[in-house]
Amino acid sequence: MLDKVSLQEQIRQSARDLVPAIRTRQNETAQLGRLPDATIDAMQEAGFFRIMQPKRFGGYELDPQDFFDVQQTLAEGCMSTAWVLGVVAIHNWQLGMFADQAQQDVWGNDDSVLISSSYMPVGKVEIVDGGYMLSGHWGFSSGSKHCQWAFLGAMIPSEGAPDYRTFLVPLGDYEIVDNWDVSGLEGTGSNDIVIREPVFVPEHRTHKSVDGFTGQNPGCAENTSPSFTLPFGQIFTRAVACSSIGALQGVVNNYVDVQKDRVGLNDGAKIAQDPNAQMALAEAIACIAECRAILKDDLDFFTHHANNGLELDINERIRRRFNASRISRKCADSVNELFIACGAQGIFRGHPLNRAWLDINAGRSHVANNPFKFGRNLGGTLLGLPNTDFFL
């Protein structure tokens, strides 16, 4: 295997090389309602799903920044592609936190097997000997048709503190409901998952939310890289935010190419002379730079603490969780200004701006990308109120 620096350079270059191909597949991806097999195959071949996967199962155990750089680059070509990678590849990191037997169950025969998810805490759980009986109906399982397992959320019945778990379930135990008919992020294939009759999930195929918070995960006994002690809530939430940065960068690239020589139909003036277009472009460039800088600072903070075994201050967790929630909103605000400044041409489906405009606004609707809840929590705790968020 290549040394770490060479591997980091290789995966970044592979992402840049893949952008033109996935850009040409944007319409096919939207029409399929999932990623084309050629796209999944290319990402598998490039090793993108292995970036944070345990080395014991063919992974690279690289840093979160390496992963998010690749995700943002792919989003320049197709945000649906980057979104699916962001969610599904992060699951390969989370599985490394599960007990070793769960990892063996999934990757024992094939370490390229993928996992989708729906963390909605809607599962119905009954405690039985050796594990749990699980049933329920979950929504928004991105990339589900490319995966052979699913992470599903549920609360364990408890008289004490809330016990939220992620349940690992094989494809044969659940049904994928093909109901993904949306505008924006059509290619993510975020279908519903249903378990109609309760199925048995052994204890080792569950992951406690509190372990993901403290970093004291069962999988750390075998996977000793500090990356498996990173707070799950801080990494996963960025996986559903960061593709917006790359998609906005793709818009900026196209906006310059399309608009610099275009003449307005109404007044015959060059769009390049329009102050609204100038300002919208400048603000978008600044938004990208700001989001990337804050993301890097946050990831460096968490990685530094993990590498040095340092405890994370709860106030820092709260503040940096708010940072993550603002990424999608800032990108949506920027692309909306570019869309307006573009004029009526932007409403045509074939316009380079139209797809990213739909996708970025669709990503903004994810519950993790709504900064109001997390901003209130930050402001409230600073004013002396108790913390209300534990997905930190």
C-alpha positions in Angstrom: 0.0 0.0 0.0 1.1 3.6 -0.6 2.4 5.7 2.2 -0.2 8.1 3.8 0.9 11.2 1.9 0.9 9.4 -1.5 -2.5 7.9 -0.7 -4.0 11.3 0.2 -2.7 12.7 -3.1 -4.0 9.8 -5.1 -7.5 9.9 -3.8 -7.8 13.6 -4.3 -6.5 13.3 -7.9 -8.9 10.4 -8.5 -11.8 12.6 -7.4 -10.7 15.4 -9.7 -10.4 12.9 -12.6 -13.9 11.5 -12.0 -15.7 14.9 -12.0 -16.2 15.1 -15.8 -17.8 11.7 -16.0 -20.2 12.1 -13.2 -21.2 15.6 -14.6 -22.2 14.0 -17.9 -24.3 11.5 -16.0 -26.3 14.1 -14.0 -29.5 13.6 -16.1 -29.2 9.9 -16.1 -28.6 9.9 -12.3 -31.7 12.0 -11.8 -33.9 9.9 -14.1 -32.8 6.6 -12.5 -33.5 8.0 -9.0 -30.2 6.4 -7.9 -26.5 6.5 -8.9 -25.7 4.6 -12.1 -23.8 1.4 -11.6 -20.9 2.9 -13.5 -20.6 5.7 -10.9 -20.7 3.3 -7.9 -18.1 1.0 -9.7 -15.8 4.0 -10.3 -16.0 5.1 -6.7 -15.3 1.6 -5.5 -12.3 1.3 -7.8 -11.0 4.6 -6.7 -11.3 3.5 -3.0 -13.5 6.4 -1.9 -15.6 4.2 0.3 -12.5 3.0 2.1 -11.1 6.4 3.1 -12.1 6.0 6.7 -12.8 2.3 6.8 -10.7 0.1 9.2 -7.4 -1.1 7.8 -8.3 -4.6 9.0 -10.9 -4.7 6.3 -9.0 -3.1 3.4 -9.6 0.5 4.5 -7.2 3.4 4.5 -8.0 5.0 7.9 -7.3 8.4 6.6 -8.3 11.7 8.2 -11.8 13.2 8.0 -10.4 16.1 6.0 -9.2 13.7 3.3 -12.7 12.3 3.1 -14.5 15.7 3.0 -12.1 17.0 0.3 -13.0 14.1 -1.9 -16.7 14.6 -1.3 -16.6 18.3 -2.1 -14.6 17.7 -5.3 -17.2 15.1 -6.5 -20.0 17.5 -5.8 -18.6 19.9 -8.4 -19.7 17.3 -10.9 -22.8 15.9 -9.2 -24.2 16.6 -5.8 -26.3 13.4 -5.6 -23.1 11.4 -6.2 -21.3 13.3 -3.5 -24.2 13.0 -1.1 -24.4 9.2 -1.4 -20.6 8.9 -0.9 -20.8 11.2 2.1 -23.4 9.2 3.8 -22.5 5.6 2.8 -18.8 5.9 3.2 -19.2 7.4 6.7 -21.0 4.2 7.6 -17.8 2.2 6.9 -16.2 4.4 9.6 -19.1 3.9 12.0 -19.1 0.1 11.6 -15.5 0.2 12.8 -17.0 1.4 16.1 -19.3 -1.7 16.5 -18.2 -4.9 18.2 -15.8 -6.9 16.1 -18.4 -9.6 15.4 -20.6 -7.1 13.7 -17.7 -6.0 11.4 -17.0 -9.7 10.6 -20.7 -10.2 9.8 -20.6 -7.5 7.2 -17.1 -7.7 5.8 -16.0 -11.2 6.7 -16.4 -12.4 3.1 -16.3 -9.1 1.1 -14.8 -5.9 2.5 -16.5 -3.9 -0.3 -20.0 -4.4 1.1 -21.8 -1.1 1.7 -24.4 0.1 4.3 -27.2 2.6 4.0 -29.0 4.2 7.0 -31.9 5.9 8.5 -31.2 7.2 12.0 -34.8 8.2 12.6 -35.6 7.0 16.2 -38.8 5.4 15.0 -38.0 1.7 15.4 -40.1 -0.5 17.7 -37.9 -2.6 20.0 -38.6 -5.5 22.2 -35.8 -6.8 24.5 -35.2 -10.6 24.2 -32.4 -13.0 25.1 -29.2 -12.1 23.3 -30.6 -9.0 21.6 -33.7 -7.3 20.4 -36.7 -7.8 18.1 -36.9 -4.8 15.7 -39.6 -3.5 13.4 -40.7 -0.2 11.9 -40.8 2.2 9.0 -37.9 4.5 8.3 -37.5 7.3 5.7 -34.7 8.8 3.7 -32.2 5.9 3.3 -29.8 7.4 0.8 -28.0 5.0 -1.5 -30.1 2.1 -0.2 -30.2 0.2 -3.6 -26.5 0.0 -3.6 -26.2 -1.5 -0.1 -26.6 -5.0 1.5 -27.1 -3.8 5.1 -28.7 -0.8 6.8 -28.2 1.1 10.0 -31.6 1.8 11.6 -32.4 4.0 14.5 -34.5 3.1 17.6 -34.8 3.8 21.3 -34.3 0.8 23.7 -37.1 0.7 26.3 -35.5 2.0 29.5 -36.6 3.4 32.8 -33.3 5.3 33.1 -31.5 7.6 30.7 -32.6 7.5 27.1 -30.8 4.7 25.2 -30.7 5.5 21.5 -29.1 2.7 19.4 -28.1 2.2 15.8 -29.2 -1.3 14.7 -27.3 -3.1 12.0 -29.7 -5.2 9.8 -29.1 -7.3 6.7 -31.0 -6.7 3.4 -32.9 -9.9 3.7 -34.6 -8.6 6.9 -35.9 -5.4 5.5 -37.7 -4.1 2.4 -36.7 -1.1 0.3 -39.8 1.0 -0.6 -39.2 2.6 -3.9 -40.8 6.0 -3.2 -38.1 8.5 -4.0 -40.0 10.9 -6.3 -38.6 14.4 -5.5 -37.1 17.6 -7.0 -33.5 18.0 -6.0 -31.0 15.2 -5.1 -33.1 12.8 -7.1 -30.1 10.6 -7.7 -29.5 9.8 -4.0 -32.2 7.1 -4.0 -33.2 8.0 -0.5 -36.0 5.4 -0.3 -37.9 4.2 2.8 -36.9 1.1 4.7 -39.6 -1.2 6.2 -39.4 -4.1 8.6 -43.0 -5.3 8.7 -42.6 -8.3 11.0 -40.1 -8.1 13.9 -36.6 -9.4 13.2 -33.9 -10.5 15.6 -30.9 -8.2 16.0 -28.2 -9.6 18.3 -26.6 -7.2 20.8 -23.3 -7.0 19.0 -25.1 -5.5 16.0 -26.1 -2.4 17.9 -24.1 0.8 18.6 -25.0 3.0 21.6 -25.3 6.7 20.9 -23.5 7.4 24.2 -20.5 5.4 23.0 -20.4 7.5 19.8 -20.4 10.5 22.0 -17.7 9.5 24.4 -15.5 7.7 21.8 -15.4 4.6 24.0 -16.7 2.3 21.3 -16.5 -1.6 21.3 -14.7 -1.6 18.0 -11.8 0.4 19.5 -10.5 -2.9 21.0 -9.4 -4.0 17.5 -9.4 -0.7 15.5 -6.9 1.3 17.5 -6.7 4.3 15.2 -7.7 7.5 17.1 -10.2 8.2 14.2 -12.6 5.6 15.7 -12.8 7.7 18.9 -14.0 10.8 17.0 -17.5 11.9 18.0 -20.0 10.3 15.6 -22.4 13.2 15.7 -19.8 15.7 14.6 -18.6 13.7 11.6 -21.9 12.4 10.3 -23.6 15.7 10.3 -20.8 17.2 8.1 -21.3 14.3 5.7 -24.8 15.7 4.9 -23.6 19.3 4.7 -20.3 19.4 2.8 -21.5 18.3 -0.6 -23.2 21.7 -0.8 -19.8 23.5 -0.7 -18.6 21.5 -3.7 -21.9 21.9 -5.6 -21.6 25.7 -5.1 -18.0 25.6 -6.3 -19.3 23.8 -9.5 -21.9 26.6 -9.9 -19.2 29.3 -9.6 -17.1 27.6 -12.2 -20.1 27.3 -14.6 -21.4 30.7 -13.8 -18.2 32.4 -14.9 -18.1 30.4 -18.2 -21.7 31.0 -19.1 -22.1 34.6 -18.0 -18.9 36.4 -18.9 -19.8 36.8 -22.6 -23.6 36.6 -22.3 -25.8 39.5 -23.3 -29.1 40.3 -21.6 -32.1 39.8 -23.9 -34.0 42.9 -22.6 -31.4 45.6 -22.7 -28.5 44.2 -24.8 -26.0 44.8 -22.0 -23.4 42.3 -21.0 -24.2 40.3 -17.9 -20.7 40.9 -16.7 -21.7 44.6 -16.2 -24.7 43.7 -14.0 -23.8 44.7 -10.4 -26.2 42.1 -9.1 -24.4 39.3 -11.0 -21.1 40.7 -9.9 -22.1 40.8 -6.2 -23.8 37.4 -6.2 -20.6 35.8 -7.7 -18.3 37.6 -5.2 -20.5 36.5 -2.3 -20.6 32.9 -3.5 -16.8 32.8 -3.7 -16.5 34.2 -0.2 -19.1 31.7 1.1 -17.1 28.8 -0.3 -13.9 30.1 1.3 -15.5 30.7 4.6 -17.2 27.3 4.8 -14.0 25.5 3.9 -12.0 27.4 6.4 -14.4 26.8 9.3 -14.8 23.1 8.3 -11.0 22.7 8.3 -10.7 24.4 11.7 -13.4 22.2 13.2 -12.0 18.9 11.8 -8.5 19.9 12.9 -9.9 20.5 16.4 -11.6 17.1 16.7 -8.7 15.3 15.1 -6.1 16.9 17.4 -8.1 15.9 20.5 -8.6 12.3 19.2 -4.9 11.9 18.3 -3.8 13.2 21.7 -6.5 11.5 23.8 -7.9 14.8 25.0 -11.3 15.3 26.5 -13.7 17.4 24.4 -15.3 20.3 26.2 -19.1 20.3 25.9 -19.3 24.0 25.0 -16.8 23.5 22.1 -19.0 20.6 20.9 -22.1 22.8 20.9 -20.4 25.6 19.1 -18.8 23.5 16.5 -22.1 21.6 15.9 -23.7 24.9 15.1 -20.9 25.6 12.6 -21.8 22.4 10.7 -25.5 23.3 10.6 -24.7 26.6 9.0 -22.9 25.2 6.0 -25.9 24.2 4.0 -27.9 27.3 4.7 -25.0 29.6 3.7 -24.5 27.7 0.4 -28.3 27.7 -0.3 -28.4 31.5 0.3 -25.5 32.0 -2.1 -26.8 29.8 -4.9 -30.2 31.4 -4.6 -28.7 34.8 -5.2 -26.8 33.5 -8.2 -30.0 31.9 -9.5 -31.8 35.3 -9.3 -29.0 37.2 -10.9 -28.9 34.6 -13.7 -32.3 35.7 -15.0 -35.0 33.5 -16.5 -32.5 31.3 -18.3 -31.8 29.5 -14.9 -35.2 27.9 -14.8 -34.5 25.7 -17.8 -33.5 22.2 -16.7 -30.6 22.1 -19.1 -29.0 25.3 -17.6 -25.8 24.5 -15.7 -27.1 26.4 -12.6 -30.5 24.6 -12.4 -29.4 21.2 -11.2 -27.2 22.6 -8.4 -29.8 25.1 -7.4 -32.3 22.2 -6.8 -29.8 20.0 -5.2 -28.3 22.5 -2.7 -31.8 23.6 -1.6 -32.9 20.0 -1.2 -29.8 19.3 1.0 -30.7 22.4 3.0 -33.9 20.7 4.1 -32.1 17.9 5.9 -32.9 18.1 9.6 -29.2 18.2 10.5 -28.8 21.3 8.2 -31.3 23.4 10.0 -29.2 25.8 12.2 -32.1 27.1 14.2 -32.2 24.3 16.7 -28.5 24.2 17.1 -28.2 28.0 17.3 -30.8 28.2 20.0 -28.9 25.5 21.9 -25.7 27.4 21.6 -27.2 30.7 22.6 -29.2 29.1 25.4 -26.3 27.4 27.0 -24.2 30.6 26.8 -27.0 32.2 28.8 -27.1 29.6 31.4 -29.7 27.1 30.1 -29.1 23.4 30.0 -27.8 21.7 26.9 -30.6 20.1 24.8 -28.6 18.3 22.2 -26.5 15.1 22.7 -25.8 14.4 19.0 -22.5 16.2 19.5 
